[in-house]
């Protein structure tokens, strides 16, 4: 793990090895989050396609054992049942 120093202006410099590994260039933006007492910096995706790549596979465990087609069918049936109920 590398360390950085916070300047008197509350700025940090990312080590070159980190910038290379993450493809961070001058002018890029970083997303900042605080999680469990830790600061997390993540490169902000530059395009919608990069957002999709970054989110792909996120929370896979939520869908374990669920057939997506069956899930969508059940949701559509529930939606249709709700529409019928509101028409009365």
Buried (B, 14 or more C-beta within 10 A) or exposed (E): EEEEEEEEEEEEEEEEEEBEEBEBEEEEEEEEEEEEEEEEBEBBBEEEEEEEEBEEEEEEEEEEEEEEEEEEEEEEEEEEEEEEEEEE
